[in-house]
C-alpha cells in the first residue's frame, strides 16, 4: 500500500484512498510517546489511524458534543 495516496484503519483494516475524501478527511491519527510511568510504556512511541466509523464504535458512548 502506498501511504502517500492511501490510509488504512488500524481497527477494521479497510484501506481508503485520496479520492474518497469524505472518508479520509475524517480519519483520526493518534501519535504520542509514553511518559515516565505511563501505562503504555516509558518513552515508547505509538501511533494509530482510525476511520470515523471505528472511532464512533470505540468512543461513541462516552464522547460529548461541545456547546
Secondary structure as a PSIPRED ss2 file (coil, helix, strand):
# PSIPRED VFORMAT (PSIPRED V4.0)

   1 X C   1.000  0.000  0.000
   2 X C   1.000  0.000  0.000
   3 X C   1.000  0.000  0.000
   4 X C   1.000  0.000  0.000
   5 X C   1.000  0.000  0.000
   6 X E   0.000  0.000  1.000
   7 X E   0.000  0.000  1.000
   8 X E   0.000  0.000  1.000
   9 X C   1.000  0.000  0.000
  10 X C   1.000  0.000  0.000
  11 X C   1.000  0.000  0.000
  12 X C   1.000  0.000  0.000
  13 X C   1.000  0.000  0.000
  14 X C   1.000  0.000  0.000
  15 X E   0.000  0.000  1.000
  16 X E   0.000  0.000  1.000
  17 X E   0.000  0.000  1.000
  18 X C   1.000  0.000  0.000
  19 X C   1.000  0.000  0.000
  20 X C   1.000  0.000  0.000
  21 X H   0.000  1.000  0.000
  22 X H   0.000  1.000  0.000
  23 X H   0.000  1.000  0.000
  24 X H   0.000  1.000  0.000
  25 X C   1.000  0.000  0.000
  26 X C   1.000  0.000  0.000
  27 X C   1.000  0.000  0.000
  28 X E   0.000  0.000  1.000
  29 X E   0.000  0.000  1.000
  30 X E   0.000  0.000  1.000
  31 X E   0.000  0.000  1.000
  32 X E   0.000  0.000  1.000
  33 X E   0.000  0.000  1.000
  34 X C   1.000  0.000  0.000
  35 X C   1.000  0.000  0.000
  36 X C   1.000  0.000  0.000
  37 X C   1.000  0.000  0.000
  38 X C   1.000  0.000  0.000
  39 X C   1.000  0.000  0.000
  40 X C   1.000  0.000  0.000
  41 X C   1.000  0.000  0.000
  42 X C   1.000  0.000  0.000
  43 X C   1.000  0.000  0.000
  44 X C   1.000  0.000  0.000
  45 X E   0.000  0.000  1.000
  46 X E   0.000  0.000  1.000
  47 X E   0.000  0.000  1.000
  48 X E   0.000  0.000  1.000
  49 X E   0.000  0.000  1.000
  50 X E   0.000  0.000  1.000
  51 X C   1.000  0.000  0.000
  52 X H   0.000  1.000  0.000
  53 X H   0.000  1.000  0.000
  54 X H   0.000  1.000  0.000
  55 X H   0.000  1.000  0.000
  56 X H   0.000  1.000  0.000
  57 X H   0.000  1.000  0.000
  58 X H   0.000  1.000  0.000
  59 X H   0.000  1.000  0.000
  60 X C   1.000  0.000  0.000
  61 X C   1.000  0.000  0.000
  62 X C   1.000  0.000  0.000
  63 X C   1.000  0.000  0.000
  64 X C   1.000  0.000  0.000
  65 X C   1.000  0.000  0.000
  66 X C   1.000  0.000  0.000
  67 X C   1.000  0.000  0.000
